[in-house]
Amino acid sequence: MKKIVLFGAFDRYNYGDNLMPVLFQLFVEKYAKHVLREFEFEYAAISSSNLEKFCCYKTNSINEIIDTLPGGSAVVVIGGEVLCGRNQSLFLHMQDNFIHHFSLKVFKKLLPRLFNYYAKSQYSTKWEFPFIPANKFFTNDVKVIFNTVGGDVNNLTPTELLDVKDRIVGSAYLSVRDKRTFNNLQVLGKEAVLAPDSAYIMSALIDKATLAKQVRQKLFVTLPDDYFVFQAAPNKVGSSVSDCVNYILALSQQSNKKVVLLPIGYASGHDDLYLLQKIHKAIPDNTALFHNLTLWEIMFVITNSAAYFGTSLHGAITAMSFDIPHFGINKNITKLNAFLDDWSVSPFNQCYSIENIAGLPSLITAESLANLKAKTALNINKVKHNYQEILSCIDNNYQADNLS
């Protein structure tokens, strides 16, 4: 049987990365089940992994399947900031603790050539820029598809740019998730579709009642009745830990709400938990810390909150999909600020400095929530259309089901 290989950064636990292939399969099962008569799913990353305890899919190493895919199969690169990520940089995000990650960063800085050799031996695809595969890398004829990817081609050498251009131009379909990426890739001369990140569709695939059934009882018991969610990575929040403590305390006191501290990025280099543990330790009466949650439990916590504040793009996208007020933190997080600008509504369509966080709830109005709901409906339809185009590209005989 032919295969649809969903390929991405699924071999480490980061909410957004791991969520996207799950939603792709749910979309097919709900809206295009007939595709499964001819194709079966396979999940691939740079390395094999098993994160089933977090409700993620097992992955196979892409290197192990390039010679086994039947002709007529498709490799779908599932979004994230994947364009032009290098093997050695991606290796840094695969470490099991902060100290190991930091040590390797020092190693890379002091001995870059030796580090690159070491990284390649430990964690790499058979080509540079792992998430830009080409048909020529596979033994049989397969289609390569890019699904709402992000990134840029700014830091490539002329030789690398020609190589990347050849791969992307040769792909069967390219969709990107923000105007920033869309404009940057114009130099390649490949027609691209602009659509919201494919994870945006989640509320059309799983309603709150169904979502609640995926949540362990102990979370129901300990989750506050009325709360905000705060998430941040220490290298992205744009503030010291002590200042973060003061800002989160002010948010809690001025709103008279608990602040649920929710790690979303667990891959090394993200390290949400390190920061959030320190905040909770400093102000335990005003905060609650939840970690080691599954994909569905993270989604549940966000969708039942009064508002989401954070540095995570997919934390914000989860809130957007379920019409929850959302405030990106730190304008320097380009991918988050660009996405909000493209797809959200005022006052949620930009990032803010964390020092202003206590005053942000006052920006929420009935009008802004109504505008958000209307925008979400439009955005989800755009995501559905993107999925339809992808499936039509994969299966020449594809006919769309009713997507209402």
C-alpha distance (Angstrom), angle and dihedral (degrees) to the residues before:
residue distance angle dihedral
M1 . . .
K2 3.80 . .
K3 3.79 117.3 .
I4 3.77 140.2 -136.6
V5 3.79 103.6 -149.3
L6 3.78 112.6 -160.2
F7 3.80 104.9 -154.5
G8 3.79 125.3 -169.8
A9 3.79 147.6 103.2
F10 3.78 93.2 -51.2
D11 3.82 97.8 130.4
R12 3.82 95.5 83.9
Y13 3.79 127.8 50.0
N14 3.78 109.4 -100.0
Y15 3.80 114.8 140.0
G16 3.80 99.1 -133.9
D17 3.79 97.0 42.5
N18 3.79 93.4 48.6
L19 3.79 94.9 42.3
M20 3.80 97.8 58.4
P21 3.83 99.8 68.6
V22 3.81 90.5 45.3
L23 3.80 90.3 55.1
F24 3.81 92.4 45.8
Q25 3.79 90.6 57.6
L26 3.82 91.7 44.2
F27 3.80 89.5 53.3
V28 3.80 92.1 53.3
E29 3.80 92.2 45.7
K30 3.82 91.9 50.6
Y31 3.79 103.4 36.3
A32 3.81 107.9 16.9
K33 3.79 109.3 25.6
H34 3.80 92.0 147.4
V35 3.82 88.1 71.8
L36 3.81 87.5 71.2
R37 3.81 90.7 66.6
E38 3.79 88.9 72.4
F39 3.80 104.4 21.7
E40 3.78 136.5 45.4
F41 3.78 126.9 -161.3
E42 3.78 125.9 -112.4
Y43 3.79 125.3 179.2
A44 3.77 121.8 -142.6
A45 3.79 137.7 -179.5
I46 3.78 134.1 163.4
S47 3.81 88.2 -84.0
S48 3.78 134.0 21.0
S49 3.80 115.5 -99.6
N50 3.78 144.7 169.5
L51 3.80 115.4 -147.6
E52 3.79 96.2 153.4
K53 3.81 91.4 131.0
F54 3.81 86.3 70.6
C55 3.84 91.7 47.0
C56 3.80 91.5 -103.2
Y57 3.79 127.0 133.7
K58 3.78 125.4 -102.3
T59 3.79 112.3 -109.2
N60 3.76 134.2 -148.7
S61 3.77 122.8 -147.4
I62 3.80 110.3 -97.1
N63 3.82 88.2 -136.9
E64 3.79 89.7 62.6
I65 3.79 96.7 53.5
I66 3.80 104.2 41.3
D67 3.81 90.8 93.9
T68 3.81 96.7 40.4
L69 3.80 105.0 55.6
P70 3.81 113.5 111.2
G71 3.78 117.0 -123.4
G72 3.77 112.4 -90.3
S73 3.81 92.9 37.3
A74 3.80 122.4 127.7
V75 3.79 133.6 -137.0
V76 3.80 110.5 -151.1
V77 3.80 115.2 -164.5
I78 3.78 103.0 -149.4
G79 3.79 114.9 -144.0
G80 3.69 133.1 -97.3
E81 3.79 125.3 115.0
V82 3.80 89.3 -54.2
L83 3.78 106.1 132.8
C84 3.80 112.1 113.2
G85 3.79 95.8 -6.4
R86 3.81 106.6 153.6
N87 3.79 128.0 -134.5
Q88 3.78 93.9 -115.6
S89 3.81 94.5 48.1
L90 3.79 92.2 48.9
F91 3.80 89.2 49.5
L92 3.81 88.8 62.9
H93 3.81 90.0 63.5
M94 3.80 93.0 56.2
Q95 3.80 99.2 70.7
D96 3.78 121.6 117.5
N97 3.79 98.2 -135.8
F98 3.79 143.2 23.5
I99 3.83 94.7 -110.4
H100 3.80 93.8 53.9
H101 3.80 90.4 47.6
F102 3.80 92.1 50.0
S103 3.81 92.4 46.8
L104 3.79 91.3 53.5
K105 3.80 91.2 49.0
V106 3.81 88.8 55.6
F107 3.80 89.9 46.4
K108 3.80 89.7 51.9
K109 3.79 92.9 49.5
L110 3.81 96.2 47.3
L111 3.80 100.0 37.7
P112 3.81 107.4 19.0
R113 3.82 97.4 166.2
L114 3.77 93.6 48.4
F115 3.78 90.7 44.9
N116 3.81 91.6 51.9
Y117 3.80 90.7 51.7
Y118 3.81 90.8 48.5
A119 3.82 93.5 46.6
K120 3.79 92.0 48.8
S121 3.80 90.7 52.7
Q122 3.80 91.8 50.2
Y123 3.79 105.8 37.0
S124 3.78 127.0 6.0
T125 3.75 147.3 109.1
K126 3.79 121.0 -117.6
W127 3.80 87.8 -100.2
E128 3.77 134.6 48.4
F129 3.81 117.0 -106.6
P130 3.82 92.7 38.3
F131 3.79 97.9 -157.3
I132 3.79 94.2 53.5
P133 3.81 100.8 72.6
A134 3.78 123.0 169.8
N135 3.78 132.6 -148.0
K136 3.83 89.2 -113.5
F137 3.81 91.0 66.0
F138 3.81 91.7 66.5
T139 3.78 126.3 74.8
N140 3.79 94.6 -135.3
D141 3.78 129.8 40.7
V142 3.80 108.6 -82.6
K143 3.79 132.2 163.0
V144 3.80 119.2 -118.4
I145 3.80 115.3 -148.3
F146 3.81 130.2 -177.9
N147 3.81 114.0 -149.3
T148 3.84 115.8 -157.7
V149 3.79 94.1 -42.6
G150 3.79 126.2 176.2
G151 3.78 134.3 -152.1
D152 3.78 140.0 77.5
V153 3.80 144.8 -107.5
N154 3.80 95.6 -132.4
N155 3.80 101.2 117.6
L156 3.79 101.0 45.9
T157 3.76 126.1 117.2
P158 3.83 115.6 -122.0
T159 3.81 89.7 -101.6
E160 3.80 92.2 49.3
L161 3.80 91.4 47.3
L162 3.81 91.1 54.8
D163 3.80 90.4 49.4
V164 3.80 93.4 48.9
K165 3.80 91.1 45.1
D166 3.80 90.8 53.1
R167 3.80 91.6 51.6
I168 3.81 97.1 46.3
V169 3.79 95.2 42.0
G170 3.81 87.8 51.4
S171 3.81 92.7 53.1
A172 3.79 120.3 106.8
Y173 3.82 96.1 -130.2
L174 3.79 137.7 4.3
S175 3.80 126.8 -165.7
V176 3.80 124.6 170.2
R177 3.78 130.1 -163.0
D178 3.82 104.2 -136.0
K179 3.80 141.8 25.7
R180 3.81 89.6 -114.0
T181 3.81 90.7 65.4
F182 3.81 93.2 36.4
N183 3.80 92.4 55.8
N184 3.80 93.9 42.3
L185 3.81 93.1 54.6
Q186 3.80 94.7 51.1
V187 3.81 87.9 93.7
L188 3.81 88.7 67.8
G189 3.79 94.2 62.2
K190 3.82 94.2 -133.3
E191 3.79 118.9 135.3
A192 3.78 107.9 -117.9
V193 3.79 133.4 -169.1
L194 3.80 117.7 -136.0
A195 3.81 112.0 -142.4
P196 3.80 136.9 147.7
D197 3.80 116.9 -91.2
S198 3.79 107.5 -72.6
A199 3.83 91.6 -121.0
Y200 3.81 88.1 69.3
I201 3.81 88.4 83.9
M202 3.81 93.7 69.1
S203 3.83 96.7 106.6
A204 3.82 89.6 55.1
L205 3.80 90.4 54.1
I206 3.80 102.5 41.6
D207 3.79 125.1 25.6
K208 3.79 124.2 -152.8
A209 3.80 94.5 -101.1
T210 3.80 92.3 53.2
L211 3.78 90.5 43.4
A212 3.80 91.5 54.2
K213 3.81 89.7 58.5
Q214 3.81 89.0 62.5
V215 3.81 93.0 57.7
R216 3.79 124.5 96.3
Q217 3.79 115.8 -118.3
K218 3.80 94.4 -119.5
L219 3.81 90.0 63.9
F220 3.81 91.4 55.0
V221 3.80 89.9 51.1
T222 3.81 97.2 48.9
L223 3.81 102.6 35.4
P224 3.83 112.0 103.4
D225 3.80 118.6 -114.5
D226 3.81 95.0 -125.5
Y227 3.78 120.6 22.9
F228 3.77 150.6 139.5
V229 3.81 122.2 -128.4
F230 3.78 120.2 -130.5
Q231 3.80 123.7 -173.6
A232 3.79 129.9 167.7
A233 3.77 141.8 156.6
P234 3.83 113.1 -130.7
N235 3.81 94.1 -125.8
K236 3.81 92.4 47.8
V237 3.79 105.6 41.7
G238 3.81 94.4 81.8
S239 3.79 96.2 -137.8
S240 3.79 143.1 77.9
V241 3.79 120.3 -95.9
S242 3.81 92.4 -111.5
D243 3.79 91.6 52.5
C244 3.80 91.0 46.8
V245 3.80 88.7 54.7
N246 3.80 91.4 53.2
Y247 3.81 93.3 46.6
I248 3.81 94.1 48.5
L249 3.79 90.8 46.1
A250 3.81 90.1 53.2
L251 3.82 90.4 48.6
S252 3.79 91.2 53.1
Q253 3.79 96.0 44.2
Q254 3.80 96.9 45.2
S255 3.81 93.5 47.3
N256 3.80 96.2 36.6
K257 3.80 88.3 -132.2
K258 3.77 135.4 122.0
V259 3.78 115.2 -113.3
V260 3.80 112.6 -135.0
L261 3.80 109.4 -148.3
L262 3.80 106.3 -146.1
P263 3.82 123.1 -174.7
I264 3.80 110.9 -148.8
G265 3.80 102.2 162.7
Y266 3.80 112.6 61.9
A267 3.81 98.7 159.1
S268 3.80 114.1 107.6
G269 3.76 109.6 -91.4
H270 3.80 91.0 37.9
D271 3.81 98.8 59.2
D272 3.81 98.5 165.4
L273 3.78 91.7 164.5
Y274 3.83 94.3 61.3
L275 3.80 91.8 59.7
L276 3.79 97.7 38.5
Q277 3.80 93.5 50.4
K278 3.80 89.8 56.5
I279 3.80 92.4 49.4
H280 3.80 92.2 48.8
K281 3.80 92.0 48.3
A282 3.81 90.5 53.6
I283 3.85 97.0 46.9
P284 3.81 108.4 19.6
D285 3.82 94.6 156.3
N286 3.79 92.4 59.4
T287 3.79 99.7 40.1
A288 3.79 142.0 49.6
L289 3.80 121.8 -156.0
F290 3.80 121.8 -148.6
H291 3.79 122.2 179.3
N292 3.80 141.0 156.0
L293 3.78 88.1 47.4
T294 3.79 123.5 154.0
L295 3.80 123.6 -113.8
W296 3.79 90.5 -96.6
E297 3.79 93.9 47.2
I298 3.80 92.1 52.2
M299 3.80 88.5 49.9
F300 3.80 90.8 47.6
V301 3.81 93.9 51.9
I302 3.81 92.0 51.2
T303 3.80 96.0 44.1
N304 3.81 92.7 52.0
S305 3.78 95.2 49.0
A306 3.79 129.2 101.7
A307 3.82 89.5 -127.1
Y308 3.80 141.8 -15.9
F309 3.82 123.5 -127.4
G310 3.78 119.8 -177.8
T311 3.77 156.4 107.4
S312 3.82 95.8 -108.0
L313 3.79 117.2 104.1
H314 3.80 93.1 -154.7
G315 3.77 91.7 46.6
A316 3.79 86.9 58.0
I317 3.81 92.4 43.1
T318 3.81 90.2 53.4
A319 3.79 90.2 53.6
M320 3.81 91.1 45.4
S321 3.80 93.6 51.3
F322 3.82 91.7 53.1
D323 3.84 94.9 41.5
I324 3.81 93.9 -110.1
P325 3.84 118.9 151.5
H326 3.81 108.6 -104.1
F327 3.77 134.3 -171.5
G328 3.78 121.6 -168.4
I329 3.78 113.8 -143.9
N330 3.82 121.2 -137.3
K331 3.82 121.3 17.9
N332 3.81 89.4 -139.4
I333 3.81 89.9 75.1
T334 3.78 92.2 91.8
K335 3.79 99.4 -172.2
L336 3.81 92.5 51.4
N337 3.79 96.0 44.4
A338 3.82 91.7 46.6
F339 3.80 93.7 49.3
L340 3.80 93.7 48.9
D341 3.79 90.6 47.9
D342 3.80 91.5 52.0
W343 3.79 101.5 41.5
S344 3.82 112.8 18.9
V345 3.81 133.8 68.8
S346 3.79 134.4 -120.7
P347 3.01 127.6 -45.0
F348 3.82 90.9 16.4
N349 3.81 96.6 50.9
Q350 3.80 97.7 90.2
C351 3.78 141.2 43.3
Y352 3.79 122.6 -105.3
S353 3.79 134.8 -154.8
I354 3.77 112.6 -98.9
E355 3.78 89.5 -125.5
N356 3.81 87.5 71.2
I357 3.79 95.8 49.3
A358 3.81 97.6 107.2
G359 3.80 91.6 60.4
L360 3.80 97.8 45.5
P361 3.84 97.4 86.8
S362 3.81 88.4 64.0
L363 3.82 88.0 66.4
I364 3.82 91.9 64.9
T365 3.80 111.1 101.4
A366 3.79 136.6 167.0
E367 3.80 88.3 -108.9
S368 3.81 93.6 52.7
L369 3.81 91.2 49.3
A370 3.81 91.7 49.7
N371 3.81 90.1 49.1
L372 3.80 90.1 48.7
K373 3.80 91.9 52.4
A374 3.80 91.9 50.8
K375 3.81 92.1 46.4
T376 3.79 91.9 49.2
A377 3.81 91.4 55.0
L378 3.81 90.4 52.5
N379 3.80 92.9 46.0
I380 3.79 94.2 49.7
N381 3.79 89.8 52.6
K382 3.82 88.9 53.2
V383 3.81 89.9 51.7
K384 3.81 91.3 49.3
H385 3.79 89.9 51.4
N386 3.80 90.3 51.0
Y387 3.81 90.8 51.5
Q388 3.80 89.6 49.5
E389 3.79 91.7 52.3
I390 3.79 90.9 49.8
L391 3.80 93.0 50.2
S392 3.79 91.1 46.4
C393 3.79 88.2 53.2
I394 3.80 92.4 49.1
D395 3.80 96.6 44.7
N396 3.79 117.3 35.8
N397 3.81 89.8 -161.7
Y398 3.79 94.0 50.4
Q399 3.78 117.1 137.1
A400 3.78 120.4 -173.7
D401 3.77 120.9 -117.1
N402 3.79 121.4 -142.3
L403 3.81 105.0 -70.8
S404 3.79 98.0 -165.4
